Amino acid sequence: MPHNITIMMNTEQYLLDTVTAAVKALYGETNAPLQIQKTRKEFEGDYTLVVFPLLKASRKAPEATATEIGEYLTANAPEIKGYNVIKGFLNLSLKDAFWEERFNEISHNEHFGQAAPTGRTIMIEYSSPNTNKPLHLGHIRNNLLGYSVARILQANGHTVIKVNLVNDRGIHICKSMLAWKLYGNGETPVSSGMKGDHLVGKYYVEFDKHYKAQIKELMAAGQSEEEAKRNAPIMQQAQEMLRRWEAKDPEVYALWETMNGWVYEGFDVTYKALGVDFDKVYYESQTYLLGKSLVEEGLQKGIFFRKEDGSVWIDLEKDGLDQKLLLRGDGTSVYMTQDLGTAYRRLEDNRLDEMIYVVGNEQNYHFQVLKLILKKLGYSSWSDHIFHLSYGMVELPEGKMKSREGTVVDADDLIAAMISTAREMSDELGKLDGCTPEEANAIAAMVGLGALKYFILKVDPKKTMLFDPKESIDFNGNTGPFIQYTHARIRSILRKAEEAGIDYRQDETNVPLLSEELSLIKMLTDYPATVQSAAENFAPSIIGAYAYELAKSFNGYYHDHSILKEENASVRNMRLRLAEQVARTIRLAMSLLGIDVPERM
């Protein structure tokens, strides 16, 4: 029987190998698929074998087959101490010594939870802001999700390139530019005291206000709403400004560079506060012309067609979709044009194994069309490696956000409010007692951002979520601060042990383990598989759930059992080592969410 277990072995793989050998010994060679899974909490056991696929080979009833395999394993596999059978399921229990070995492996493994290099290169795009407004709550979910998925993929051994595509051109950008030109009176970030992205966003809202007023006037004069929207003078001016920009008009281009410069400075401040970064930044202004050349290529191949007004389209009705615009009649490009050019550039330049776009679910159709067009252009080798990580919108108790109406939750305001609230609550609960002002400020920032990030990331990406700032900052329950405080509590215990001169880092063998201690060790061994599952599903929520369960389990254990006051030195030292590994694993898990954990609170 295979029982030589390598360092940081995969327990499920070990059991699969062991069961495979048992089945071969009992029934001979079989092609039946073997399924090993963790035993459900309501049943006794560590792992469960589903025996139904083996009935053809065993020629016995499910219970008899499971019993026969269980008997063989307990007699021949030294790590298995017992079993029980429930219908066609064989529940296996592993010996305490097995788990003690796993715990010692974890303690000595400097790269715990970090997979070996895979040789795969993955690019992940997130953020993708427009330069006509500041970042808001929706952008926060995008940035946190993209950054966390990148860290999780890196932990799984992949080379990850984090990129930002800045939407720095187009009609929306011209709206802010035009409104500033018409109503700004030369206002700048310096003269106004506003962050540059906030100042530009102010004029995006200003444009919308005047646009609506003009639509109302034209409709009162007898035009339909559609005609009024098209004929409103301010909209026609914005479209003319876009044409002038694409023609590289010096005046328009200079204004564009100036206002975009204000926005980039503002974005950088917000990104730094959020703790996210990028390896590369792409700009649509540099890729849209490449997209136009791909559209010309498609026209020549007969894949696209031109309408009477000069606009270029693709007909996807035979593919179950509709007709899609690629170039406007005036020759200006649309988002699809730009995305074609950007996809081409990235895949050509970086030899990617996968390209992940972190974009909200309102763009599901867009990415379906993007992949289909690339395939029709003959780039199926690229399109097959594009994945849209679609996520649900963030909603507020009051309803949806609308940036053009100025009703969004601003990212900078939210970050500041979270840190301020964390400071107030920490002070009230006495969690900053004994800290210097500098330490208190650092912990408040860590807790406020931890609360925000955890609340956002603990929700499955595909789900629409309701953001409640008050609920997120709570030192009890499934929150970031609860997990952070658990880490700080453990670090406090370990500092006291070191101050008392206790050397607890030596392996303790043959120390009787309580069921709660075994449970914690089993949870620790689950961490690498949890990281792998989070990567396979692009779901930081899996990491969040794991970190919370680990913290909750440790708190229950600590409440019921003494650590520092334990009289038996061997038991005390084992408990200190266990606490240390729990803290370490919490720190590792939270770092994959982009969350820092404090050493003291």
C-alpha positions as CSV (number, residue, x, y, z in Angstrom):
1,M,0.0,0.0,0.0
2,P,1.3,3.5,-0.8
3,H,1.9,5.1,2.6
4,N,5.1,7.1,2.2
5,I,3.8,10.6,2.4
6,T,5.8,13.5,0.9
7,I,6.2,16.9,2.5
8,M,3.0,18.9,2.3
9,M,1.2,16.1,0.5
10,N,-2.2,16.5,-0.9
11,T,-4.4,14.4,1.5
12,E,-7.1,13.8,-1.1
13,Q,-4.5,12.6,-3.6
14,Y,-2.9,10.3,-1.0
15,L,-6.3,8.8,-0.2
16,L,-7.1,8.5,-3.9
17,D,-3.8,6.6,-4.5
18,T,-4.4,4.4,-1.4
19,V,-8.0,3.6,-2.4
20,T,-7.0,2.9,-6.0
21,A,-4.4,0.3,-4.7
22,A,-7.1,-1.2,-2.4
23,V,-9.6,-1.5,-5.3
24,K,-7.0,-3.1,-7.5
25,A,-6.1,-5.7,-4.8
26,L,-9.8,-6.5,-4.2
27,Y,-11.3,-6.4,-7.7
28,G,-8.5,-6.2,-10.2
29,E,-8.0,-3.4,-12.7
30,T,-11.0,-1.2,-13.2
31,N,-11.7,2.0,-15.2
32,A,-14.4,3.1,-12.7
33,P,-13.8,6.7,-11.7
34,L,-13.0,7.1,-8.0
35,Q,-14.4,10.1,-6.1
36,I,-12.9,11.2,-2.8
37,Q,-14.4,14.2,-1.0
38,K,-14.4,15.7,2.5
39,T,-16.9,14.0,4.8
40,R,-20.0,16.2,5.4
41,K,-20.0,17.7,8.9
42,E,-23.1,15.8,10.1
43,F,-21.3,12.4,9.6
44,E,-18.3,10.9,11.4
45,G,-15.1,10.7,9.3
46,D,-12.5,12.9,7.5
47,Y,-13.0,11.8,3.8
48,T,-15.6,9.9,1.9
49,L,-15.4,7.5,-0.9
50,V,-18.4,7.2,-3.2
51,V,-18.6,3.4,-4.0
52,F,-21.4,3.3,-6.5
53,P,-19.0,3.4,-9.6
54,L,-17.3,0.3,-8.2
55,L,-20.4,-2.0,-8.0
56,K,-19.8,-3.4,-11.4
57,A,-16.3,-4.5,-10.4
58,S,-17.3,-5.7,-6.9
59,R,-20.5,-7.4,-7.9
60,K,-21.9,-6.7,-4.4
61,A,-24.4,-4.3,-2.9
62,P,-23.2,-0.8,-2.1
63,E,-23.0,-1.3,1.7
64,A,-21.1,-4.6,1.2
65,T,-18.7,-3.0,-1.2
66,A,-18.0,-0.1,1.1
67,T,-17.5,-2.4,4.1
68,E,-15.1,-4.6,2.2
69,I,-13.0,-1.7,1.1
70,G,-13.1,-0.2,4.6
71,E,-11.9,-3.5,6.2
72,Y,-9.1,-3.7,3.7
73,L,-7.9,-0.1,4.2
74,T,-7.9,-0.3,8.0
75,A,-5.9,-3.5,7.8
76,N,-3.4,-2.3,5.2
77,A,-3.1,1.5,5.3
78,P,-1.3,2.6,8.5
79,E,-2.8,6.1,8.4
80,I,-6.5,5.0,8.4
81,K,-7.8,4.3,11.9
82,G,-11.4,3.4,11.1
83,Y,-14.4,3.7,8.9
84,N,-18.2,3.7,8.8
85,V,-20.7,3.0,6.0
86,I,-23.8,5.0,5.1
87,K,-25.5,3.4,2.1
88,G,-23.1,3.8,-0.8
89,F,-20.7,6.0,1.0
90,L,-17.5,4.9,2.8
91,N,-16.5,7.5,5.5
92,L,-12.8,7.1,6.4
93,S,-11.1,8.5,9.6
94,L,-7.4,9.2,9.7
95,K,-5.2,8.6,12.8
96,D,-4.3,11.5,15.1
97,A,-0.6,10.8,14.3
98,F,-1.4,11.4,10.6
99,W,-2.7,14.9,11.4
100,E,0.2,15.6,13.7
101,E,2.6,14.9,10.9
102,R,0.6,17.2,8.6
103,F,0.8,19.9,11.3
104,N,4.6,19.6,11.6
105,E,4.9,19.8,7.8
106,I,2.9,23.0,7.8
107,S,5.0,24.5,10.6
108,H,8.3,23.9,8.7
109,N,7.0,24.8,5.2
110,E,8.1,28.4,4.4
111,H,6.0,28.3,1.2
112,F,2.8,27.0,2.7
113,G,-0.1,27.7,0.3
114,Q,2.2,28.7,-2.5
115,A,2.1,26.3,-5.5
116,A,5.1,25.5,-7.7
117,P,5.5,27.6,-10.9
118,T,3.1,26.4,-13.7
119,G,4.8,28.1,-16.6
120,R,1.4,29.7,-17.5
121,T,1.2,33.5,-18.1
122,I,-2.2,35.1,-17.4
123,M,-3.1,38.8,-18.0
124,I,-5.9,40.2,-15.9
125,E,-7.5,43.6,-16.7
126,Y,-9.3,45.5,-14.0
127,S,-10.3,49.0,-13.1
128,S,-10.7,50.4,-16.6
129,P,-11.9,53.8,-15.6
130,N,-13.2,56.6,-17.8
131,T,-11.3,59.9,-17.5
132,N,-14.5,61.9,-17.2
133,K,-15.2,61.1,-13.6
134,P,-13.7,59.9,-10.3
135,L,-13.8,56.3,-9.1
136,H,-16.9,55.2,-7.3
137,L,-18.2,52.2,-5.3
138,G,-18.7,50.1,-8.4
139,H,-15.0,50.7,-9.4
140,I,-14.0,49.6,-5.8
141,R,-15.6,46.2,-6.3
142,N,-13.9,45.9,-9.7
143,N,-10.5,46.9,-8.4
144,L,-10.6,44.8,-5.3
145,L,-11.9,41.7,-7.2
146,G,-9.3,42.1,-10.0
147,Y,-6.4,42.6,-7.6
148,S,-7.4,39.7,-5.3
149,V,-7.9,37.3,-8.2
150,A,-4.4,38.3,-9.5
151,R,-2.9,37.5,-6.1
152,I,-4.8,34.1,-5.9
153,L,-3.6,33.2,-9.4
154,Q,0.0,34.1,-8.4
155,A,-0.3,31.9,-5.3
156,N,-1.3,29.0,-7.6
157,G,2.1,29.4,-9.5
158,H,1.0,31.4,-12.5
159,T,2.8,34.4,-13.9
160,V,0.3,37.2,-13.7
161,I,0.4,40.5,-15.5
162,K,-2.0,43.1,-13.9
163,V,-3.2,45.7,-16.4
164,N,-5.4,48.7,-16.5
165,L,-7.1,49.9,-19.7
166,V,-7.8,53.6,-19.3
167,N,-10.8,54.8,-21.3
168,D,-9.2,58.1,-22.1
169,R,-11.1,59.0,-25.3
170,G,-14.6,59.1,-26.8
171,I,-17.8,61.0,-26.5
172,H,-18.0,60.8,-22.7
173,I,-14.6,62.4,-22.3
174,C,-15.5,65.2,-24.7
175,K,-18.6,65.9,-22.7
176,S,-16.5,66.8,-19.6
177,M,-14.1,68.7,-21.8
178,L,-16.8,70.8,-23.5
179,A,-18.6,71.6,-20.3
180,W,-15.3,72.8,-18.7
181,K,-14.7,74.9,-21.8
182,L,-18.2,76.4,-21.7
183,Y,-18.7,76.8,-18.0
184,G,-15.4,76.3,-16.2
185,N,-13.9,79.8,-16.3
186,G,-10.4,78.3,-16.2
187,E,-10.9,76.4,-13.0
188,T,-8.1,74.0,-12.1
189,P,-7.4,71.5,-9.3
190,V,-5.1,74.0,-7.7
191,S,-7.5,77.0,-7.9
192,S,-10.4,74.9,-6.7
193,G,-8.7,72.7,-4.1
194,M,-10.4,69.7,-5.7
195,K,-8.7,66.4,-6.7
196,G,-8.4,66.4,-10.5
197,D,-10.7,63.5,-11.1
198,H,-13.4,65.1,-8.9
199,L,-13.1,68.4,-10.8
200,V,-13.4,66.7,-14.2
201,G,-16.4,64.7,-12.9
202,K,-18.1,67.9,-11.8
203,Y,-18.2,69.0,-15.4
204,Y,-19.5,65.7,-16.6
205,V,-22.5,66.3,-14.3
206,E,-22.6,69.9,-15.6
207,F,-22.8,68.7,-19.2
208,D,-25.8,66.4,-18.4
209,K,-27.6,69.2,-16.6
210,H,-27.4,71.5,-19.6
211,Y,-28.1,68.6,-22.1
212,K,-31.4,67.7,-20.3
213,A,-32.4,71.4,-20.2
214,Q,-31.9,71.7,-24.0
215,I,-33.8,68.4,-24.7
216,K,-36.7,69.8,-22.6
217,E,-36.7,73.0,-24.7
218,L,-36.6,71.2,-28.0
219,M,-39.4,68.9,-27.0
220,A,-41.5,71.9,-25.9
221,A,-40.9,73.3,-29.4
222,G,-42.4,70.1,-31.0
223,Q,-39.5,67.7,-31.5
224,S,-39.8,64.1,-30.3
225,E,-37.5,63.0,-27.5
226,E,-35.3,61.1,-29.9
227,E,-35.0,64.1,-32.2
228,A,-34.3,66.4,-29.3
229,K,-31.5,64.2,-27.9
230,R,-29.9,64.1,-31.3
231,N,-30.4,67.8,-32.1
232,A,-29.5,69.3,-28.7
233,P,-26.7,71.9,-29.5
234,I,-24.5,70.8,-26.7
235,M,-24.5,67.2,-27.8
236,Q,-23.7,68.2,-31.4
237,Q,-20.8,70.3,-30.1
238,A,-19.5,67.3,-28.1
239,Q,-19.6,65.1,-31.2
240,E,-17.8,67.8,-33.2
241,M,-15.2,67.9,-30.5
242,L,-14.7,64.2,-30.8
243,R,-14.2,64.5,-34.5
244,R,-11.6,67.3,-34.0
245,W,-9.8,65.1,-31.4
246,E,-9.5,62.2,-33.8
247,A,-8.2,64.7,-36.4
248,K,-5.6,65.7,-33.8
249,D,-6.8,69.3,-33.6
250,P,-4.1,71.1,-31.5
251,E,-6.5,73.0,-29.3
252,V,-8.7,70.1,-28.5
253,Y,-5.8,67.7,-28.1
254,A,-4.1,70.1,-25.6
255,L,-7.2,70.4,-23.5
256,W,-7.6,66.6,-23.6
257,E,-4.0,66.1,-22.3
258,T,-4.4,68.7,-19.6
259,M,-7.7,67.4,-18.2
260,N,-6.6,63.8,-18.4
261,G,-3.5,64.7,-16.6
262,W,-5.6,66.1,-13.7
263,V,-7.6,62.8,-13.6
264,Y,-4.5,60.5,-13.6
265,E,-3.1,62.3,-10.6
266,G,-6.4,61.9,-8.8
267,F,-6.7,58.2,-9.8
268,D,-3.2,57.5,-8.4
269,V,-4.2,58.8,-5.0
270,T,-7.2,56.5,-4.9
271,Y,-5.4,53.4,-6.1
272,K,-2.7,53.9,-3.4
273,A,-5.4,54.3,-0.7
274,L,-7.1,51.1,-1.9
275,G,-3.8,49.3,-2.0
276,V,-4.1,48.1,-5.7
277,D,-1.5,48.5,-8.4
278,F,-0.8,47.5,-12.1
279,D,2.1,46.1,-14.0
280,K,1.0,47.8,-17.3
281,V,-1.4,50.6,-18.2
282,Y,-3.0,50.7,-21.7
283,Y,-4.7,53.7,-23.1
284,E,-7.6,53.5,-25.6
285,S,-6.2,56.5,-27.4
286,Q,-3.2,54.3,-28.3
287,T,-5.2,51.2,-29.4
288,Y,-8.4,52.5,-31.2
289,L,-6.5,53.1,-34.5
290,L,-5.3,49.4,-34.4
291,G,-8.9,48.5,-33.9
292,K,-9.9,50.5,-36.9
293,S,-7.3,48.7,-39.0
294,L,-8.9,45.3,-37.9
295,V,-12.3,46.7,-39.0
296,E,-10.8,47.6,-42.4
297,E,-9.4,44.0,-42.6
298,G,-12.9,42.7,-41.8
299,L,-14.4,44.8,-44.5
300,Q,-12.0,43.5,-47.1
301,K,-12.7,39.9,-46.1
302,G,-16.4,40.5,-46.4
303,I,-17.0,39.8,-42.6
304,F,-18.2,43.3,-42.0
305,F,-20.5,45.6,-44.1
306,R,-20.9,49.3,-44.6
307,K,-24.3,51.0,-44.4
308,E,-25.5,54.0,-46.5
309,D,-24.5,56.4,-43.8
310,G,-20.9,55.1,-43.9
311,S,-21.2,53.2,-40.6
312,V,-19.6,49.7,-40.4
313,W,-21.4,46.7,-38.9
314,I,-21.2,43.0,-38.5
315,D,-24.3,40.8,-38.9
316,L,-24.4,38.1,-36.1
317,E,-28.0,37.1,-36.5
318,K,-27.1,33.6,-37.8
319,D,-25.1,33.2,-34.5
320,G,-28.2,34.0,-32.5
321,L,-27.2,37.6,-31.8
322,D,-27.9,40.8,-33.7
323,Q,-26.1,43.4,-35.8
324,K,-23.2,45.1,-34.1
325,L,-21.9,48.6,-34.8
326,L,-18.1,48.8,-35.3
327,L,-17.5,52.3,-36.7
328,R,-19.9,55.3,-36.7
329,G,-20.9,57.0,-39.9
330,D,-18.5,59.9,-39.2
331,G,-15.6,57.4,-38.9
332,T,-15.3,57.6,-35.1
333,S,-14.8,54.3,-33.2
334,V,-16.9,52.6,-30.5
335,Y,-15.8,50.5,-27.6
336,M,-15.9,47.3,-29.6
337,T,-13.4,48.8,-32.1
338,Q,-11.1,49.7,-29.3
339,D,-11.4,46.3,-27.6
340,L,-10.5,44.5,-30.8
341,G,-7.3,46.6,-31.1
342,T,-6.4,46.1,-27.4
343,A,-7.0,42.3,-27.5
344,Y,-4.8,42.1,-30.6
345,R,-2.0,44.1,-29.1
346,R,-2.0,42.3,-25.7
347,L,-2.1,38.7,-27.1
348,E,0.6,39.6,-29.7
349,D,2.9,41.3,-27.3
350,N,2.8,39.0,-24.2
351,R,2.3,35.4,-25.5
352,L,-0.6,34.9,-23.0
353,D,-2.1,31.6,-22.0
354,E,-5.2,33.4,-20.8
355,M,-6.6,37.0,-20.9
356,I,-9.1,37.8,-18.1
357,Y,-11.4,40.8,-18.3
358,V,-12.9,41.9,-14.9
359,V,-16.0,43.7,-16.1
360,G,-19.5,44.0,-14.7
361,N,-22.3,41.7,-15.9
362,E,-23.9,44.4,-17.9
363,Q,-21.2,43.8,-20.5
364,N,-21.8,40.0,-20.9
365,Y,-23.1,40.6,-24.4
366,H,-20.2,42.8,-25.3
367,F,-17.6,40.1,-24.5
368,Q,-19.6,37.4,-26.2
369,V,-19.5,39.5,-29.4
370,L,-15.8,40.4,-29.0
371,K,-14.8,36.7,-28.9
372,L,-17.1,35.9,-31.8
373,I,-15.7,38.7,-34.0
374,L,-12.1,37.7,-33.3
375,K,-12.9,34.2,-34.2
376,K,-14.5,35.3,-37.5
377,L,-11.4,37.4,-38.3
378,G,-9.4,34.2,-38.0
379,Y,-7.9,34.8,-34.5
380,S,-9.6,31.8,-32.8
381,S,-6.3,30.9,-31.2
382,W,-6.7,34.2,-29.3
383,S,-10.4,34.4,-28.7
384,D,-10.5,30.9,-27.1
385,H,-8.2,32.2,-24.4
386,I,-10.3,35.2,-23.5
387,F,-12.4,34.9,-20.3
388,H,-14.9,37.5,-19.0
389,L,-14.9,37.5,-15.2
390,S,-18.4,38.9,-15.0
391,Y,-19.5,40.3,-11.6
392,G,-22.7,41.7,-10.2
393,M,-23.4,45.3,-9.5
394,V,-23.0,47.0,-6.1
395,E,-26.3,48.5,-4.9
396,L,-27.1,50.8,-2.0
397,P,-30.1,50.7,0.3
398,E,-31.4,53.7,-1.6
399,G,-31.0,52.1,-5.0
400,K,-28.7,52.2,-8.0
401,M,-25.9,54.7,-8.6
402,K,-25.9,57.1,-11.6
403,S,-22.6,59.0,-12.3
404,R,-24.0,61.5,-14.8
405,E,-26.5,62.6,-12.2
406,G,-23.9,62.8,-9.5
407,T,-25.6,60.2,-7.2
408,V,-22.6,57.8,-6.9
409,V,-20.8,56.9,-3.8
410,D,-17.4,58.4,-4.3
411,A,-14.5,56.0,-3.7
412,D,-12.4,58.6,-1.9
413,D,-15.2,59.7,0.4
414,L,-16.1,56.1,1.2
415,I,-12.5,55.1,2.0
416,A,-12.2,58.2,4.4
417,A,-15.5,57.4,6.0
418,M,-14.6,53.7,6.6
419,I,-11.3,54.7,8.3
420,S,-13.0,57.4,10.4
421,T,-15.7,54.9,11.5
422,A,-13.1,52.2,12.3
423,R,-11.2,54.7,14.4
424,E,-14.4,55.7,16.4
425,M,-15.5,52.1,16.9
426,S,-12.0,50.9,17.9
427,D,-11.7,53.8,20.4
428,E,-15.1,53.0,21.9
429,L,-14.3,49.3,22.3
430,G,-10.9,50.1,23.9
431,K,-9.0,48.3,21.1
432,L,-6.5,51.1,20.7
433,D,-5.7,51.4,24.4
434,G,-1.9,51.7,24.9
435,C,-1.3,52.5,21.2
436,T,0.7,55.6,20.2
437,P,-1.3,58.1,18.0
438,E,0.7,56.9,15.0
439,E,-0.1,53.2,15.8
440,A,-3.8,54.1,16.3
441,N,-4.0,55.9,13.0
442,A,-2.3,52.9,11.2
443,I,-4.6,50.4,12.8
444,A,-7.7,52.5,12.1
445,A,-6.7,52.6,8.4
446,M,-6.0,48.9,8.4
447,V,-9.3,48.0,10.0
448,G,-11.4,50.5,7.9
449,L,-10.0,49.2,4.6
450,G,-10.1,45.6,5.8
451,A,-13.8,46.0,6.6
452,L,-14.5,47.5,3.2
453,K,-12.4,44.9,1.2
454,Y,-13.7,41.9,3.1
455,F,-17.4,43.0,2.8
456,I,-17.0,43.4,-0.9
457,L,-15.0,40.2,-1.5
458,K,-16.8,37.8,0.7
459,V,-19.7,37.9,-1.8
460,D,-19.6,35.6,-4.8
461,P,-18.5,37.7,-7.7
462,K,-21.5,36.7,-9.8
463,K,-24.0,38.0,-7.3
464,T,-25.3,41.6,-7.1
465,M,-24.5,42.9,-3.7
466,L,-26.0,45.4,-1.3
467,F,-23.3,47.5,0.4
468,D,-23.9,48.5,4.0
469,P,-20.9,50.3,5.5
470,K,-22.2,50.0,9.1
471,E,-22.6,46.3,8.9
472,S,-19.1,45.9,7.4
473,I,-17.3,47.4,10.5
474,D,-18.2,45.0,13.3
475,F,-15.8,43.2,15.5
476,N,-18.2,40.3,15.7
477,G,-19.6,38.1,12.9
478,N,-18.5,37.5,9.4
479,T,-16.4,40.7,8.9
480,G,-12.9,41.8,8.2
481,P,-12.4,43.4,11.6
482,F,-13.4,40.2,13.4
483,I,-10.7,38.2,11.5
484,Q,-8.2,41.0,11.9
485,Y,-8.8,41.1,15.7
486,T,-8.4,37.3,15.9
487,H,-5.0,37.7,14.3
488,A,-4.0,40.5,16.7
489,R,-5.3,38.4,19.7
490,I,-3.1,35.5,18.7
491,R,0.0,37.7,18.2
492,S,-0.6,39.1,21.7
493,I,-0.5,35.6,23.2
494,L,2.7,34.8,21.3
495,R,4.4,38.0,22.4
496,K,3.5,37.2,26.1
497,A,5.0,33.7,25.6
498,E,8.2,35.1,24.2
499,E,8.4,37.7,27.0
500,A,8.1,34.8,29.5
501,G,11.0,33.1,27.8
502,I,8.9,30.2,26.6
503,D,10.5,28.3,23.6
504,Y,7.5,26.7,22.0
505,R,8.8,26.2,18.4
506,Q,10.2,22.7,18.9
507,D,8.1,19.9,17.5
508,E,6.1,18.2,20.3
509,T,5.3,14.6,19.6
510,N,2.9,12.2,21.3
511,V,0.9,15.1,22.8
512,P,-2.7,14.0,23.1
513,L,-4.8,16.2,20.8
514,L,-8.3,17.5,21.7
515,S,-11.0,17.2,19.1
516,E,-11.0,21.0,18.7
517,E,-7.2,20.9,18.1
518,L,-7.5,18.2,15.5
519,S,-10.3,20.2,13.8
520,L,-8.0,23.3,13.6
521,I,-5.2,21.2,12.2
522,K,-7.5,19.8,9.6
523,M,-8.6,23.3,8.7
524,L,-5.0,24.4,8.2
525,T,-4.3,21.4,5.9
526,D,-7.3,22.6,3.8
527,Y,-5.7,25.9,3.0
528,P,-3.7,25.0,-0.2
529,A,-6.8,23.3,-1.7
530,T,-8.8,26.3,-0.8
531,V,-6.4,28.6,-2.6
532,Q,-6.6,26.2,-5.6
533,S,-10.4,26.2,-5.6
534,A,-10.5,30.0,-5.4
535,A,-8.2,30.2,-8.5
536,E,-10.2,27.7,-10.4
537,N,-13.5,29.6,-9.8
538,F,-11.9,33.2,-9.8
539,A,-13.6,33.6,-6.5
540,P,-12.0,35.5,-3.6
541,S,-15.2,34.7,-1.6
542,I,-13.9,31.2,-1.1
543,I,-10.8,32.5,0.6
544,G,-12.9,34.9,2.7
545,A,-15.2,32.1,3.9
546,Y,-12.2,30.0,4.8
547,A,-10.5,32.8,6.8
548,Y,-13.7,33.5,8.7
549,E,-14.3,29.8,9.6
550,L,-10.7,29.5,10.7
551,A,-10.9,32.6,12.9
552,K,-14.3,31.6,14.3
553,S,-13.0,28.1,15.2
554,F,-9.9,29.4,16.9
555,N,-12.0,31.9,19.0
556,G,-14.2,29.0,20.1
557,Y,-11.2,26.9,21.0
558,Y,-9.5,29.8,22.9
559,H,-12.6,30.6,24.8
560,D,-12.8,27.0,26.1
561,H,-9.1,26.1,26.6
562,S,-6.2,27.9,28.3
563,I,-3.0,28.3,26.4
564,L,-0.5,30.3,28.4
565,K,-1.8,29.0,31.7
566,E,-1.7,25.4,30.7
567,E,0.4,23.6,33.4
568,N,1.7,20.8,31.1
569,A,4.6,22.4,29.2
570,S,4.3,20.0,26.2
571,V,0.6,20.7,25.8
572,R,1.2,24.5,26.3
573,N,3.9,24.6,23.6
574,M,1.8,22.6,21.2
575,R,-1.1,25.0,21.7
576,L,1.2,28.0,21.1
577,R,2.5,26.4,17.9
578,L,-1.0,25.8,16.8
579,A,-2.0,29.3,17.5
580,E,1.0,30.6,15.6
581,Q,0.1,28.6,12.5
582,V,-3.5,29.8,12.7
583,A,-2.4,33.4,12.8
584,R,0.0,32.8,9.9
585,T,-2.6,31.1,7.8
586,I,-5.1,34.0,8.5
587,R,-2.4,36.4,7.5
588,L,-1.7,34.5,4.2
589,A,-5.4,34.1,3.4
590,M,-6.2,37.8,4.1
591,S,-3.2,38.9,2.0
592,L,-4.8,37.2,-1.0
593,L,-7.7,39.5,-0.5
594,G,-5.4,42.5,-0.3
595,I,-6.1,42.9,3.4
596,D,-3.4,43.6,6.0
597,V,-3.8,42.3,9.6
598,P,-2.6,44.1,12.6
599,E,0.0,42.8,15.1
600,R,-1.8,44.4,18.0
601,M,-5.2,45.9,18.8
